[in-house]
Amino acid sequence: MKTNNYQPEPCNDDADARASNFPTLLDSFFSPWELAKKKYSYIWQCCACGCASINISSATCPSCGAARCAYCQTTKVQVQ
């Protein structure tokens, strides 16, 4: 059985240089700063009544009035 040792020759045209001259699809919609920047918010869940999605700036639960404690679960969520 004969094996094929064919290896293609490299292209002489500079495709990478030509491609770098054209903006990508994402460049037309977002700036590089907007792509890299992610926004997060923190919410917590009351351990007394189970009320969820309470903003971290609220010290007490809007449902039962209990203060946020070490047992209340805090979660980091990505916002748009």
C-alpha atoms as one frame of an Amber mdcrd trajectory, in Angstrom:
protein
   0.000   0.000   0.000   1.395   3.334  -1.035   0.988   6.357   1.244   0.348
   9.795  -0.071   2.970  12.286   1.129   1.347  15.272  -0.500   1.865  18.512
   1.410   0.252  21.669   0.098   2.506  24.599  -0.584   1.925  27.698   1.543
  -0.003  30.515  -0.079   1.984  33.497  -1.216  -0.781  36.010  -0.616  -0.930
  37.709   2.769  -4.487  36.844   3.822  -3.877  37.750   7.465  -2.787  41.265
   6.564  -5.831  41.752   4.345  -8.188  40.442   7.016  -6.826  42.869   9.613
  -7.822  45.814   7.388 -11.516  44.918   7.600 -13.540  45.502  10.766 -15.175
  42.473  12.286 -18.911  42.195  12.754 -18.601  42.797  16.499 -16.564  45.982
  15.937 -19.506  47.535  14.139 -21.847  46.930  17.093 -19.654  47.261  20.191
 -16.559  49.177  21.081 -13.724  47.160  22.666 -14.422  48.894  25.987 -18.053
  47.716  25.976 -17.056  44.136  25.196 -14.589  43.951  28.080 -16.723  45.708
  30.681 -19.210  43.535  32.566 -21.644  44.925  35.100 -22.627  43.024  38.204
 -25.109  43.495  41.003 -25.511  41.723  44.328 -28.804  40.357  45.603 -29.655
  38.426  48.729 -32.297  35.952  49.905 -33.902  36.273  53.325 -33.230  33.230
  55.509 -36.290  33.968  57.657 -39.054  33.970  55.010 -37.279  32.909  51.778
 -37.976  36.153  49.911 -35.426  36.335  47.065 -33.837  38.925  44.750 -33.513
  41.639  47.376 -31.048  44.377  46.422 -27.900  44.377  48.570 -28.467  48.034
  49.500 -31.638  47.031  51.376 -30.744  46.170  54.986 -34.072  44.550  55.805
 -36.361  42.151  53.992 -39.298  43.956  52.360 -41.538  40.946  53.019 -40.982
  40.120  56.697 -38.807  43.013  57.928 -35.970  40.776  59.164 -32.465  42.241
  58.971 -29.943  40.650  56.624 -27.655  38.337  58.586 -24.730  36.000  57.933
 -27.147  33.157  57.085 -28.884  35.068  54.274 -27.492  33.902  50.944 -25.845
  36.626  48.843 -25.445  36.142  45.070 -23.511  38.069  42.422 -25.541  38.433
  39.207 -24.560  39.908  35.851 -26.751  42.761  34.659 -27.009  44.234  31.183
